[in-house]
Amino acid sequence: MKLVKIKEDLYLNSDFIKSVEADGEESTLITMISGGVFSPNVSIKKVLDAICGSEEHLVDEAIIEMLYKANNKSSETNELLLNRLKSLS
């Protein structure tokens, strides 16, 4: 998985990007394999730099690992709580 930072609040897995099209000078259409479409107010050059691996846009592998572990821990905690609630009823 290669998350790239397109803009401040938009991170995408570049493995799932199907196409990128300019939609004006400062807007781009990003179509995902799933059919979802993003239209950030970012130039196509900046989007392509992000996808192609410009250092400015790469998300540190350590951060991805921390987010993954935090998400798994949260899922495990939720499952434990749900099981305890079920046992109380």
C-alpha positions in Angstrom: 0.0 0.0 0.0 1.3 3.4 -0.9 -0.6 6.3 0.6 0.0 9.6 -0.9 -0.9 13.1 0.4 -2.9 14.9 -2.4 -3.8 17.8 -0.1 -4.1 18.6 3.6 -7.2 16.4 4.1 -7.0 13.9 1.3 -4.8 10.8 1.4 -5.2 8.1 -1.3 -3.8 4.7 -1.9 -2.1 5.1 -5.3 -2.6 1.4 -6.0 -6.3 2.0 -6.4 -6.2 5.1 -8.7 -7.7 4.4 -12.1 -7.3 7.7 -13.9 -6.3 11.4 -13.3 -7.7 14.2 -15.5 -7.2 18.0 -15.5 -10.5 19.8 -14.7 -9.3 23.3 -15.1 -6.0 24.9 -14.1 -6.3 24.3 -10.4 -8.6 21.3 -10.3 -8.2 17.6 -11.0 -10.5 14.6 -11.3 -9.2 11.4 -9.7 -11.1 8.3 -10.5 -10.6 5.2 -8.3 -10.9 1.6 -9.3 -14.0 1.3 -7.1 -15.7 4.1 -9.2 -15.3 6.8 -6.6 -14.3 10.2 -7.9 -12.3 12.9 -6.1 -12.1 16.5 -7.3 -9.5 18.3 -5.2 -8.7 21.9 -6.0 -5.1 21.0 -6.8 -3.3 21.2 -10.1 -2.8 18.0 -12.1 1.0 18.5 -11.8 0.8 18.3 -8.0 -1.5 15.2 -8.1 0.8 13.4 -10.5 3.9 14.4 -8.4 2.1 12.8 -5.4 1.3 9.6 -7.3 4.7 9.3 -8.8 6.5 9.6 -5.5 7.6 13.1 -4.9 9.1 13.2 -1.4 6.7 16.1 -0.4 3.7 13.8 -0.8 4.8 10.4 0.6 3.4 9.3 3.9 6.1 7.9 6.2 5.9 4.1 6.5 6.2 4.4 10.3 3.1 6.5 10.4 1.1 4.1 8.2 2.2 1.2 10.6 1.1 3.2 13.7 -2.3 4.0 12.1 -2.7 0.3 11.2 -1.9 -0.9 14.7 -4.1 1.8 16.3 -7.0 0.7 14.1 -6.5 -3.0 14.9 -6.3 -2.3 18.6 -9.5 -0.3 18.4 -11.2 -3.1 16.6 -10.1 -5.6 19.2 -11.3 -3.4 22.0 -14.7 -2.9 20.4 -15.1 -6.6 19.9 -14.2 -7.4 23.5 -16.7 -4.7 24.7 -19.4 -6.1 22.4 -18.9 -9.7 23.7 -19.1 -8.5 27.3 -22.3 -6.6 26.6 -23.8 -9.7 25.0 -22.9 -11.8 28.0 -24.6 -9.3 30.3 -28.0 -9.7 28.5 
